Structures are given as structure tokens and as C-alpha cells.
Amino acid sequence: MAYAPVPSAEQIVDLYGTGELAAELARYHEDSEELFIQRCVELHNEKKINLVELPPQPGFKKITGHDFFTAQHFYCEAIPKLDADVVALMECCQSLIEQAGADGAAGQPNEAFRLWCQNNPAEGARVISKAREGDNLAKRFVTFALQASANMETAADFVQSYDDERRLFGMAALGRMPMADASKAHQATQVLEPFLVAVDDDNLRANALFAAFDVLKKYNDVDKASNFIEAATDKPGPATLHALAQIIWLHHKLMTSQTIEKALTALQAIQSDHKGTLRALDIGLNQLLAGGNRAAVIDFLTTTLRNDKITLEDFPTTTGELKRSDRRRLYEIIVRWFLSGSHALCDNVGNLIEFEDKNTFDASIVVPSELTAAHQAFLCRKAIGILFTRPVTCCSILVSVLRGGDKEVIEEVVDLLFEPMLVNYSGKALDYLKTIAVEDPAYASVQTALDRHRAYLAGLEKPGLIKELHPSDYQRDVVRQRTYDEMRAAQKSAEQESVLLSVVHRSTLLYGKRSLTYVFDDDGGRRAVSLDLHSVGVSFEMPRQDVLDPVGLDFMLRVFRVEKIQ
């Protein structure tokens, strides 16, 4: 990244006079960015330039992308140190926030304004006064003025006196204020508590809940947290559910196991189109997994995913953690979901197993009294129906059932292990089954399946070469040429639509195993960069019956997927 030299005070004044200072604010400066900010602040406070008036101007609006956020960072550092009229400063901050759009860093000028109000308490009080009078701009920034004042009584008065957005701004300020002691925190929560049961105003209820937890975390009041969750989970609306998801994410340490279960029970009402709530909940669930609340998370997912409009794809962080966790626990989840018979839960199992997953489940099925032979066979058929394209993982589930030692089901599982598994896959699945040790309880049954597989392959080879089924060299060449043409056309089409290839230089190597490219350094010199070439490829095993009997194979898998047990 190129750095610009720090302009002198005279140059900054000249840039301001010619209307080019906005562009300079969007540049990185060598040696010391702090020096540039300091010079601009000093010139502003000496009234030689006016930094506050720049963001609302059209020239500043033309700054986009990374350059804009460089300028925004400049203002966030400079604003607390400026001598400025509070109305003009609010307009400046508002322009910066609006220009940032939906970016996560858009609200940073709010914190800078809070610090400014803290440094200028009289002007902060003016914002509060104008907000009381109904000034729209002042209402937009009154939260930060209230927070800077650290006057809990004033914030509480906003909460109790108004019934418009000023009540919400007062709640936000109350939650963010420092509390001198536990008694002050108690007073703040008393102000917020009546609104936690406002079922007729979902937005008000959500704001009160989040502000209350911001207060509670300052003194770790677990008992109050439980009471507040109890109140908020009675007929929660979408906004309250969103607040609950954020509380699980940000304040789960304040919650007991019972409180977490209560909140998760309420969150089962979440709608699939509320993506923001799902994202917050996803992060929260991941933290609960790490914090020892795994059972509550699995129970929540098991119940929620039965609604086929919500899937594990809505919880990518949590899903990643489940995939990386203890394989025994992952096995237990998969068994539980398969035995449920729920189509939605079974379909979600595929999201827990990578397509090229080479890890097996080195587990044994637990056979309680209610898990009959029929249930075990049902589990095996579900595993085949859902995980057929992951043959190693699928076979390891069948082997886990064989390890259970239920004589009533062994024969049926061996049949399934032979056909469809070994009949279709003679690669990695076969290699896995050969690794089953003699001392393994499943060894004898697995050997039976392997013996049948060897006899099957011998039967296939017995007729020898059948000329009518053996393509000629010409026919093979035609197929190869057609395949090449199809792949070449697909490659050309992909290259034309590739965003990456449109922005990079492309070279074609006619021979050799490395390429040499020259790049220019900052000093103008050329430097050679070599790139060694290596082969890259991927392969997967296709089931035999996908060629020999695709309709029969598809029908069998569909039956296994939709099958239910009484």
C-alpha cells in the first residue's frame, strides 16, 4: 500500500481552500497518521479550516470503498478533540453514518460523538435539552449524550416520561452507563423491568430486555437474569426473540442451565426468514457448546430442525463445531436423528458429514431395552438412504450396530453391508472393512460380508470376456473424444464467466514444470518470482449399480429415506 507524505500545516490550509482536503483525508500517511490528525485538529480549532463541514458536502460523498473508511477513521480519531457547534457536529456524524451504509463499522462515529460530549458536558446537556423539545437530529444522538453525562436519573426520566423513540434511546443509554455500585444497577433494572412484560409492544420489550442485561453484566446478577428471561419468554415476538438470541450470544455467562433451556425453548418459534436472529443465535449456540451446555443445544436443534424451513445451513458456526467435536458425540446425534424418522432431521445429517469424510465412527451401538432389532435395522437403512455417497462413514455405522451383538439383527445388517454397500463400492469402503480387527465384536459378521463380496466378484469374472459387451478401440476413441470436447466446452464457458480470470494476467505454458514472472518493487527494480507446478486432482468412487441399474438403486435409496418405524 502506498503511503502519502504528511502535508505541512500550510499545505493542509491550501488543500482546504481548493476543496481537495476531503481526498487527502482518505489517504494513508507515512511516518505518523497521528501527526496528520493532530495538525488538522489544531488548524480546525484555530479556525483556519473547518473539518465538521466537509462530510455533508458533495465532494466528500464521492469518496467510496476503502478510501471512505480511511476518512471515517480519521474523523473518529479527530472528533473528540474538536471545538465545534454541537448541531454541526451531529450533522457531520450523521453524514458519515449514512455514507457508510450497512457496513458493520458504520456506527463508529457515534462513539466518537459520545467522547466529544464527555469532553464538552455543556454541549451534551444541550443535546439532551433539544431532544426533550422534540428535535429530530438531537433525538438521534441523545443516547450518546445521556451516556456521556452518566446521569442515571436523566436517562430513567426519558424511559418513564416518553412513549416515543426517546424511551428507547433512554433505555439504551441506561444499559450502557457505568454503575457506581450494585444498588445503582438495581435501580436501573427496576426502571426497565416493567417493560419486559409489554407483550403488546414487541420492540419496546426487546430494547428493555437487552438494556437490562447490559446492566446486569456489570455485577453478574444471575438471579435477576433468570427472572428477566422468565418474563421475556412469555409470548415473545420477533424483536424479543432477536434480543434473546443476542443475549445467549453476549450474556450467556449470566444464565443458568435452566435459564438457557427456557430461552432456547422460546427461540424454537424463530422464523426461517429472520436471518439476523439466526446468525446471532448461531454464534450463541456455538458458545454454549464450548461452555458445557451441549445437551441443551442438541435438544434445541433436534426440535427446531424438524421444521424443514430451517436447516443446519442456517447455523454454519455451530455445525462446524459439531463436525470438529468428539466423534462419539457426533455419532450419538446422528443415531438420534436417524431413529427419529423425521425427514427433515435425517436430511440434515448430510450437513454433519463432509462428502469426502475419511473418518469412521469407532463406536458401538448402545442397545437399551427400547432399541429393538427392528429399530437397529431401521437405523442401518436410514444410514444407507442418507449417507450412501459417503460409503466409509455409512459402513462404520452398520459396523457399530454389529458391535451391539443383537443376534436378531446381525443377519439383516450383514445383508445390507454386502448389498448395497460392497456390491456398489469396492474401494475405500472395502479397505475400511478389512481393517476390522479380530478382537472386534463385529469381526465375524464383517468377514461374512467380505466372503460374500469375494464370491460376488469371482462370479462376475467367471464368464470371462464377452465380446458383445466389450467396446472396440474405435468406439472407445469416439467416447474419449466426445468426453474431451464436452469438458473443453465446459472449461471455456467457466473461463468466460470467471470473475477471477477477468482481473488477472493469464499465461499458457507449452512445456516445463515451473513459471517465472517478473514483478516491480517499490524502488522500481525488477524481481523474479518462480512458481513450481504440481498436479491437482480429485476423485470419488461411483456406485456400480448407478451404471448397471440406476432406477433400481434410486428406488431403493428413496424407500430407505422415507421409511418410518412404528
SULQUI-V33474 format. One record per residue. SS is DSSP state (@ for helix, = for strand, . for the rest). PHI is phi in degrees with one decimal (none if undefined). PSI is psi in whole degrees, -180 to 180 (999 if undefined). Layout:
ss->SS phi->PHI psi->PSI
ss->SS phi->PHI psi->PSI
This chain:
ss->. phi->none psi->131
ss->. phi->-80.0 psi->138
ss->. phi->-110.0 psi->138
ss->= phi->-91.3 psi->150
ss->. phi->-68.0 psi->151
ss->. phi->-72.9 psi->119
ss->. phi->-68.7 psi->153
ss->. phi->-73.4 psi->171
ss->@ phi->-59.5 psi->-41
ss->@ phi->-64.9 psi->-40
ss->@ phi->-65.9 psi->-38
ss->@ phi->-63.7 psi->-42
ss->@ phi->-62.9 psi->-42
ss->@ phi->-63.8 psi->-43
ss->@ phi->-61.5 psi->-39
ss->@ phi->-64.1 psi->-42
ss->@ phi->-66.1 psi->-33
ss->. phi->-91.0 psi->2
ss->. phi->78.6 psi->18
ss->. phi->-106.4 psi->5
ss->@ phi->-67.8 psi->-35
ss->@ phi->-57.9 psi->-43
ss->@ phi->-65.1 psi->-35
ss->@ phi->-68.8 psi->-34
ss->@ phi->-65.5 psi->-23
ss->. phi->-90.6 psi->11
ss->. phi->-110.5 psi->149
ss->. phi->-79.9 psi->146
ss->= phi->-121.5 psi->137
ss->. phi->-71.1 psi->164
ss->. phi->71.2 psi->-65
ss->. phi->-156.4 psi->109
ss->@ phi->-66.0 psi->-33
ss->@ phi->-61.8 psi->-35
ss->@ phi->-64.0 psi->-41
ss->@ phi->-64.4 psi->-44
ss->@ phi->-62.1 psi->-43
ss->@ phi->-61.1 psi->-43
ss->@ phi->-64.1 psi->-43
ss->@ phi->-65.3 psi->-41
ss->@ phi->-63.3 psi->-45
ss->@ phi->-61.8 psi->-44
ss->@ phi->-64.8 psi->-38
ss->@ phi->-64.1 psi->-48
ss->@ phi->-67.4 psi->-23
ss->. phi->-86.0 psi->2
ss->. phi->64.2 psi->28
ss->. phi->-89.6 psi->-24
ss->. phi->-137.8 psi->168
ss->. phi->-130.7 psi->98
ss->. phi->-69.3 psi->-32
ss->. phi->-66.6 psi->-29
ss->. phi->-83.2 psi->-10
ss->. phi->-73.1 psi->-49
ss->. phi->-55.3 psi->-38
ss->. phi->-73.2 psi->-9
ss->. phi->-81.0 psi->152
ss->@ phi->-57.6 psi->-36
ss->@ phi->-61.6 psi->-38
ss->@ phi->-71.1 psi->-34
ss->@ phi->-63.7 psi->-20
ss->. phi->-77.3 psi->-14
ss->. phi->-74.1 psi->128
ss->. phi->-131.7 psi->170
ss->@ phi->59.8 psi->-140
ss->@ phi->-63.2 psi->-34
ss->@ phi->-60.7 psi->-39
ss->@ phi->-62.9 psi->-44
ss->@ phi->-70.9 psi->-23
ss->@ phi->-65.2 psi->-44
ss->@ phi->-66.8 psi->-39
ss->@ phi->-62.9 psi->-40
ss->@ phi->-61.2 psi->-40
ss->@ phi->-56.5 psi->-47
ss->@ phi->-68.7 psi->-37
ss->@ phi->-63.0 psi->-33
ss->@ phi->-78.0 psi->-34
ss->@ phi->-86.2 psi->-36
ss->@ phi->-53.7 psi->-46
ss->@ phi->-60.5 psi->-16
ss->@ phi->-103.4 psi->0
ss->. phi->-85.4 psi->146
ss->. phi->-92.9 psi->115
ss->. phi->-154.7 psi->158
ss->. phi->-73.4 psi->134
ss->@ phi->-64.0 psi->-35
ss->@ phi->-65.9 psi->-46
ss->@ phi->-62.8 psi->-38
ss->@ phi->-68.1 psi->-39
ss->@ phi->-63.6 psi->-40
ss->@ phi->-64.7 psi->-38
ss->@ phi->-61.6 psi->-50
ss->@ phi->-63.0 psi->-40
ss->@ phi->-61.5 psi->-41
ss->@ phi->-63.6 psi->-43
ss->@ phi->-63.0 psi->-42
ss->@ phi->-67.2 psi->-44
ss->@ phi->-65.8 psi->-39
ss->@ phi->-68.8 psi->-29
ss->@ phi->-70.4 psi->-23
ss->. phi->68.4 psi->-135
ss->. phi->-90.8 psi->9
ss->. phi->-64.1 psi->147
ss->. phi->-63.3 psi->-22
ss->. phi->-93.1 psi->7
ss->. phi->-61.2 psi->-35
ss->. phi->-85.2 psi->5
ss->@ phi->-59.6 psi->-35
ss->@ phi->-60.5 psi->-23
ss->@ phi->-61.9 psi->-42
ss->@ phi->-66.6 psi->-38
ss->@ phi->-63.2 psi->-39
ss->@ phi->-67.1 psi->-37
ss->@ phi->-61.3 psi->-44
ss->@ phi->-63.4 psi->-37
ss->@ phi->-64.0 psi->-44
ss->@ phi->-62.9 psi->-35
ss->@ phi->-66.1 psi->-35
ss->@ phi->-80.4 psi->-19
ss->. phi->-129.9 psi->72
ss->@ phi->-60.6 psi->-33
ss->@ phi->-65.4 psi->-40
ss->@ phi->-70.7 psi->-35
ss->@ phi->-62.7 psi->-40
ss->@ phi->-63.6 psi->-33
ss->@ phi->-65.4 psi->-38
ss->@ phi->-62.4 psi->-44
ss->@ phi->-61.8 psi->-43
ss->@ phi->-63.3 psi->-45
ss->@ phi->-66.0 psi->-34
ss->@ phi->-65.6 psi->-40
ss->@ phi->-60.3 psi->-34
ss->. phi->-77.4 psi->-9
ss->. phi->98.6 psi->10
ss->. phi->-64.5 psi->125
ss->@ phi->-65.3 psi->-42
ss->@ phi->-65.8 psi->-42
ss->@ phi->-65.2 psi->-38
ss->@ phi->-62.3 psi->-35
ss->@ phi->-63.1 psi->-31
ss->@ phi->-111.7 psi->5
ss->@ phi->-67.3 psi->-28
ss->@ phi->-55.4 psi->-44
ss->@ phi->-77.2 psi->-30
ss->@ phi->-69.3 psi->-41
ss->@ phi->-64.0 psi->-43
ss->@ phi->-62.6 psi->-41
ss->@ phi->-67.3 psi->-32
ss->@ phi->-71.5 psi->-24
ss->. phi->56.3 psi->28
ss->. phi->-100.8 psi->98
ss->@ phi->-64.0 psi->-35
ss->@ phi->-63.5 psi->-40
ss->@ phi->-66.1 psi->-44
ss->@ phi->-63.0 psi->-41
ss->@ phi->-63.0 psi->-36
ss->@ phi->-64.2 psi->-38
ss->@ phi->-62.3 psi->-41
ss->@ phi->-65.7 psi->-41
ss->@ phi->-88.9 psi->-21
ss->@ phi->-96.3 psi->-25
ss->. phi->-112.5 psi->157
ss->. phi->-125.0 psi->17
ss->. phi->-111.5 psi->-158
ss->@ phi->-64.1 psi->-18
ss->@ phi->-63.7 psi->-29
ss->@ phi->-64.1 psi->-42
ss->@ phi->-66.5 psi->-40
ss->@ phi->-65.4 psi->-36
ss->@ phi->-65.8 psi->-40
ss->@ phi->-61.0 psi->-46
ss->@ phi->-60.7 psi->-44
ss->@ phi->-64.6 psi->-40
ss->@ phi->-62.4 psi->-40
ss->@ phi->-68.4 psi->-30
ss->@ phi->-92.3 psi->-8
ss->. phi->-72.2 psi->146
ss->. phi->-69.8 psi->140
ss->. phi->-107.5 psi->124
ss->. phi->-62.9 psi->-35
ss->. phi->-158.5 psi->178
ss->@ phi->-63.8 psi->-31
ss->@ phi->-65.7 psi->-39
ss->@ phi->-64.3 psi->-42
ss->@ phi->-61.4 psi->-39
ss->@ phi->-62.9 psi->-42
ss->@ phi->-62.7 psi->-41
ss->@ phi->-64.5 psi->-44
ss->@ phi->-68.4 psi->-29
ss->@ phi->-64.4 psi->-35
ss->@ phi->-67.2 psi->-38
ss->@ phi->-84.9 psi->-29
ss->@ phi->-56.6 psi->-41
ss->@ phi->-60.7 psi->-24
ss->@ phi->-86.3 psi->-6
ss->@ phi->-73.4 psi->-15
ss->@ phi->-109.3 psi->16
ss->. phi->-80.4 psi->74
ss->. phi->-64.5 psi->-20
ss->. phi->-85.5 psi->-7
ss->. phi->-135.6 psi->88
ss->@ phi->-63.2 psi->-41
ss->@ phi->-65.1 psi->-43
ss->@ phi->-62.6 psi->-43
ss->@ phi->-62.9 psi->-43
ss->@ phi->-64.3 psi->-43
ss->@ phi->-65.0 psi->-40
ss->@ phi->-64.4 psi->-40
ss->@ phi->-64.4 psi->-46
ss->@ phi->-68.0 psi->-41
ss->@ phi->-63.6 psi->-39
ss->@ phi->-62.1 psi->-41
ss->@ phi->-71.3 psi->-29
ss->@ phi->-62.4 psi->-35
ss->@ phi->-73.5 psi->-45
ss->@ phi->-61.5 psi->-35
ss->. phi->-66.2 psi->-20
ss->. phi->-69.6 psi->-25
ss->. phi->-130.8 psi->14
ss->. phi->50.1 psi->51
ss->. phi->-84.8 psi->89
ss->@ phi->-68.9 psi->-38
ss->@ phi->-63.6 psi->-46
ss->@ phi->-62.8 psi->-39
ss->@ phi->-59.4 psi->-42
ss->@ phi->-63.9 psi->-41
ss->@ phi->-65.4 psi->-40
ss->@ phi->-68.9 psi->-39
ss->@ phi->-65.8 psi->-39
ss->@ phi->-58.0 psi->-43
ss->@ phi->-69.7 psi->-40
ss->@ phi->-75.7 psi->-21
ss->. phi->-87.8 psi->5
ss->. phi->-88.7 psi->106
ss->. phi->54.4 psi->56
ss->. phi->-74.1 psi->143
ss->. phi->-92.8 psi->-178
ss->@ phi->-58.0 psi->-41
ss->@ phi->-67.5 psi->-41
ss->@ phi->-66.9 psi->-37
ss->@ phi->-63.3 psi->-39
ss->@ phi->-63.4 psi->-42
ss->@ phi->-63.7 psi->-41
ss->@ phi->-62.0 psi->-41
ss->@ phi->-62.8 psi->-42
ss->@ phi->-67.9 psi->-35
ss->@ phi->-66.8 psi->-40
ss->@ phi->-61.7 psi->-36
ss->@ phi->-70.5 psi->-51
ss->@ phi->-95.5 psi->-25
ss->. phi->-128.6 psi->25
ss->@ phi->-63.6 psi->-22
ss->@ phi->-69.5 psi->-18
ss->@ phi->-83.6 psi->-6
ss->. phi->-108.7 psi->135
ss->. phi->-77.2 psi->170
ss->@ phi->-59.7 psi->-40
ss->@ phi->-66.6 psi->-38
ss->@ phi->-68.0 psi->-40
ss->@ phi->-62.0 psi->-44
ss->@ phi->-62.1 psi->-38
ss->@ phi->-63.9 psi->-45
ss->@ phi->-65.8 psi->-41
ss->@ phi->-67.6 psi->-34
ss->@ phi->-61.7 psi->-43
ss->@ phi->-64.9 psi->-37
ss->@ phi->-73.3 psi->-7
ss->. phi->-64.8 psi->-15
ss->. phi->-85.3 psi->4
ss->. phi->-61.0 psi->144
ss->. phi->-97.6 psi->148
ss->. phi->-65.5 psi->-24
ss->. phi->-88.2 psi->0
ss->. phi->-91.2 psi->73
ss->@ phi->-65.8 psi->-36
ss->@ phi->-62.4 psi->-42
ss->@ phi->-65.9 psi->-41
ss->@ phi->-63.6 psi->-39
ss->@ phi->-65.1 psi->-46
ss->@ phi->-62.7 psi->-42
ss->@ phi->-66.6 psi->-37
ss->@ phi->-58.0 psi->-47
ss->@ phi->-65.3 psi->-41
ss->@ phi->-63.0 psi->-43
ss->@ phi->-63.2 psi->-39
ss->@ phi->-61.7 psi->-40
ss->@ phi->-70.6 psi->-33
ss->@ phi->-66.4 psi->-36
ss->@ phi->-61.1 psi->-42
ss->@ phi->-73.1 psi->-23
ss->. phi->-94.9 psi->11
ss->. phi->89.8 psi->16
ss->. phi->-110.3 psi->37
ss->@ phi->-58.9 psi->-44
ss->@ phi->-60.6 psi->-42
ss->@ phi->-65.0 psi->-38
ss->@ phi->-66.2 psi->-45
ss->@ phi->-65.1 psi->-41
ss->@ phi->-61.2 psi->-42
ss->@ phi->-63.1 psi->-48
ss->@ phi->-63.7 psi->-40
ss->@ phi->-60.4 psi->-40
ss->@ phi->-75.8 psi->-44
ss->@ phi->-71.0 psi->-38
ss->. phi->-73.8 psi->-10
ss->. phi->-63.8 psi->-25
ss->. phi->-78.1 psi->105
ss->. phi->-67.4 psi->0
ss->. phi->-82.7 psi->-17
ss->. phi->-114.9 psi->130
ss->. phi->-128.1 psi->176
ss->@ phi->-63.9 psi->-19
ss->@ phi->-64.7 psi->-21
ss->@ phi->-79.3 psi->-9
ss->. phi->-127.6 psi->63
ss->@ phi->-64.0 psi->-38
ss->@ phi->-67.7 psi->-45
ss->@ phi->-64.0 psi->-42
ss->@ phi->-61.3 psi->-43
ss->@ phi->-60.3 psi->-40
ss->@ phi->-67.1 psi->-40
ss->@ phi->-63.5 psi->-39
ss->@ phi->-64.6 psi->-38
ss->@ phi->-84.8 psi->-10
ss->. phi->-77.4 psi->-175
ss->. phi->-52.2 psi->126
ss->@ phi->-63.2 psi->-29
ss->@ phi->-64.8 psi->-43
ss->@ phi->-67.3 psi->-38
ss->@ phi->-63.5 psi->-40
ss->@ phi->-59.8 psi->-43
ss->@ phi->-62.9 psi->-39
ss->@ phi->-63.5 psi->-47
ss->@ phi->-63.1 psi->-44
ss->@ phi->-60.9 psi->-44
ss->@ phi->-60.9 psi->-44
ss->@ phi->-71.5 psi->-37
ss->@ phi->-64.8 psi->-45
ss->@ phi->-68.3 psi->-20
ss->@ phi->-65.0 psi->-26
ss->. phi->76.1 psi->-2
ss->. phi->-70.9 psi->126
ss->@ phi->-60.3 psi->-42
ss->@ phi->-64.4 psi->-45
ss->@ phi->-65.2 psi->-43
ss->@ phi->-62.2 psi->-41
ss->@ phi->-63.3 psi->-33
ss->@ phi->-73.1 psi->-18
ss->@ phi->-60.0 psi->-35
ss->@ phi->-58.3 psi->-29
ss->@ phi->-75.6 psi->-15
ss->@ phi->-89.9 psi->-11
ss->. phi->-122.2 psi->121
ss->. phi->-65.3 psi->150
ss->. phi->-60.5 psi->-40
ss->. phi->-100.3 psi->31
ss->. phi->-67.1 psi->120
ss->. phi->-98.6 psi->0
ss->. phi->-84.7 psi->138
ss->. phi->-102.1 psi->165
ss->. phi->-94.9 psi->104
ss->. phi->-86.3 psi->67
ss->. phi->-131.0 psi->167
ss->. phi->-125.0 psi->134
ss->. phi->-63.8 psi->133
ss->. phi->-82.8 psi->126
ss->. phi->-111.2 psi->82
ss->. phi->-73.2 psi->173
ss->. phi->-60.6 psi->-33
ss->. phi->-81.4 psi->-10
ss->. phi->-92.4 psi->89
ss->. phi->-77.6 psi->174
ss->@ phi->-59.7 psi->-38
ss->@ phi->-62.3 psi->-40
ss->@ phi->-65.5 psi->-40
ss->@ phi->-66.4 psi->-42
ss->@ phi->-64.9 psi->-39
ss->@ phi->-59.2 psi->-43
ss->@ phi->-58.9 psi->-44
ss->@ phi->-65.0 psi->-42
ss->@ phi->-67.2 psi->-38
ss->@ phi->-63.0 psi->-42
ss->@ phi->-60.0 psi->-42
ss->@ phi->-67.0 psi->-44
ss->@ phi->-62.6 psi->-37
ss->@ phi->-94.9 psi->-38
ss->@ phi->-111.0 psi->24
ss->. phi->-60.0 psi->-35
ss->. phi->-81.2 psi->-2
ss->. phi->-114.1 psi->71
ss->@ phi->-60.7 psi->-37
ss->@ phi->-66.4 psi->-48
ss->@ phi->-61.6 psi->-43
ss->@ phi->-61.6 psi->-45
ss->@ phi->-63.6 psi->-35
ss->@ phi->-67.2 psi->-30
ss->@ phi->-70.2 psi->-41
ss->@ phi->-63.2 psi->-40
ss->@ phi->-65.4 psi->-36
ss->@ phi->-62.4 psi->-33
ss->@ phi->-70.8 psi->-40
ss->@ phi->-62.4 psi->-34
ss->@ phi->-66.3 psi->-24
ss->@ phi->-64.0 psi->-25
ss->. phi->78.0 psi->17
ss->. phi->-77.9 psi->111
ss->@ phi->-63.7 psi->-26
ss->@ phi->-70.3 psi->-20
ss->@ phi->-112.9 psi->-13
ss->@ phi->-57.5 psi->-47
ss->@ phi->-60.5 psi->-43
ss->@ phi->-66.4 psi->-38
ss->@ phi->-69.1 psi->-39
ss->@ phi->-60.8 psi->-41
ss->@ phi->-58.9 psi->-44
ss->@ phi->-68.3 psi->-34
ss->@ phi->-66.3 psi->-38
ss->@ phi->-73.4 psi->-54
ss->@ phi->-133.7 psi->115
ss->@ phi->-101.2 psi->-6
ss->@ phi->-68.6 psi->-62
ss->@ phi->-71.6 psi->-29
ss->@ phi->-62.2 psi->-33
ss->@ phi->-94.1 psi->-32
ss->. phi->-124.1 psi->117
ss->. phi->-118.0 psi->24
ss->. phi->-108.3 psi->-108
ss->@ phi->-65.9 psi->-35
ss->@ phi->-63.2 psi->-43
ss->@ phi->-63.7 psi->-44
ss->@ phi->-60.4 psi->-40
ss->@ phi->-62.9 psi->-47
ss->@ phi->-63.9 psi->-30
ss->@ phi->-70.2 psi->-18
ss->. phi->-84.9 psi->-7
ss->. phi->-63.6 psi->120
ss->. phi->-75.5 psi->161
ss->. phi->-60.6 psi->-38
ss->. phi->-76.9 psi->-6
ss->. phi->-70.4 psi->134
ss->. phi->-58.0 psi->-23
ss->. phi->-90.1 psi->-2
ss->@ phi->-57.3 psi->-51
ss->@ phi->-61.6 psi->-43
ss->@ phi->-67.4 psi->-41
ss->@ phi->-63.6 psi->-40
ss->@ phi->-63.2 psi->-36
ss->@ phi->-60.8 psi->-44
ss->@ phi->-65.1 psi->-40
ss->@ phi->-66.6 psi->-39
ss->@ phi->-61.5 psi->-44
ss->@ phi->-63.7 psi->-35
ss->@ phi->-68.3 psi->-42
ss->@ phi->-62.3 psi->-40
ss->@ phi->-66.3 psi->-36
ss->@ phi->-64.0 psi->-47
ss->@ phi->-65.1 psi->-38
ss->@ phi->-63.4 psi->-38
ss->@ phi->-65.7 psi->-36
ss->@ phi->-66.0 psi->-35
ss->@ phi->-82.8 psi->-18
ss->@ phi->-58.8 psi->-41
ss->. phi->-67.7 psi->-14
ss->. phi->75.6 psi->-157
ss->. phi->-80.9 psi->121
ss->. phi->-100.3 psi->106
ss->@ phi->-57.3 psi->-38
ss->@ phi->-65.1 psi->-25
ss->@ phi->-98.5 psi->0
ss->. phi->-101.0 psi->114
ss->. phi->-65.1 psi->148
ss->. phi->-74.4 psi->167
ss->@ phi->-60.2 psi->-38
ss->@ phi->-63.8 psi->-45
ss->@ phi->-63.7 psi->-41
ss->@ phi->-62.0 psi->-42
ss->@ phi->-64.9 psi->-39
ss->@ phi->-62.2 psi->-44
ss->@ phi->-64.3 psi->-43
ss->@ phi->-62.1 psi->-43
ss->@ phi->-65.5 psi->-40
ss->@ phi->-65.2 psi->-43
ss->@ phi->-61.5 psi->-42
ss->@ phi->-61.3 psi->-45
ss->@ phi->-62.6 psi->-42
ss->@ phi->-64.9 psi->-44
ss->@ phi->-67.4 psi->-38
ss->@ phi->-64.6 psi->-41
ss->@ phi->-65.7 psi->-40
ss->@ phi->-64.8 psi->-39
ss->@ phi->-65.4 psi->-45
ss->@ phi->-61.0 psi->-43
ss->@ phi->-63.1 psi->-42
ss->@ phi->-65.2 psi->-40
ss->@ phi->-64.4 psi->-38
ss->@ phi->-66.6 psi->-31
ss->@ phi->-95.5 psi->-2
ss->. phi->-74.3 psi->126
ss->. phi->-71.1 psi->-36
ss->. phi->-64.4 psi->-46
ss->. phi->-67.3 psi->-20
ss->. phi->-77.5 psi->-13
ss->. phi->-118.9 psi->2
ss->. phi->-120.6 psi->158
ss->. phi->-81.5 psi->139
ss->. phi->-116.0 psi->134
ss->. phi->-125.4 psi->146
ss->. phi->-110.5 psi->121
ss->. phi->-94.4 psi->125
ss->. phi->-86.5 psi->-26
ss->. phi->-160.5 psi->171
ss->. phi->95.3 psi->171
ss->. phi->-119.2 psi->8
ss->= phi->-151.9 psi->158
ss->= phi->-121.0 psi->155
ss->= phi->-128.4 psi->123
ss->= phi->-124.5 psi->141
ss->= phi->-104.1 psi->131
ss->= phi->-121.5 psi->156
ss->= phi->-98.5 psi->130
ss->. phi->-82.8 psi->173
ss->. phi->-61.1 psi->-28
ss->. phi->-85.1 psi->4
ss->. phi->92.1 psi->-9
ss->. phi->-77.5 psi->155
ss->= phi->-96.2 psi->143
ss->= phi->-135.8 psi->133
ss->= phi->-83.6 psi->133
ss->= phi->-122.5 psi->120
ss->= phi->-98.5 psi->150
ss->= phi->-132.7 psi->113
ss->= phi->-80.1 psi->136
ss->. phi->-95.2 psi->140
ss->. phi->-134.4 psi->155
ss->. phi->-75.7 psi->143
ss->. phi->-129.9 psi->132
ss->. phi->-159.5 psi->168
ss->. phi->-145.0 psi->147
ss->. phi->-144.8 psi->152
ss->. phi->-148.4 psi->154
ss->. phi->-88.8 psi->128
ss->. phi->-89.6 psi->138
ss->. phi->-66.6 psi->138
ss->. phi->-56.9 psi->-44
ss->@ phi->-71.2 psi->-9
ss->@ phi->-68.3 psi->-21
ss->@ phi->-99.2 psi->-45
ss->@ phi->-77.0 psi->-40
ss->. phi->-148.0 psi->66
ss->@ phi->-61.0 psi->-37
ss->@ phi->-67.9 psi->-45
ss->@ phi->-64.0 psi->-42
ss->@ phi->-64.2 psi->-45
ss->@ phi->-63.2 psi->-41
ss->@ phi->-62.9 psi->-44
ss->@ phi->-61.4 psi->-45
ss->@ phi->-64.8 psi->-37
ss->@ phi->-65.3 psi->-40
ss->@ phi->-62.2 psi->-45
ss->@ phi->-63.1 psi->-36
ss->@ phi->-69.0 psi->-40
ss->@ phi->-93.1 psi->-7
ss->. phi->-60.3 psi->142
ss->. phi->-124.4 psi->157
ss->. phi->-115.5 psi->141
ss->. phi->-80.0 psi->999
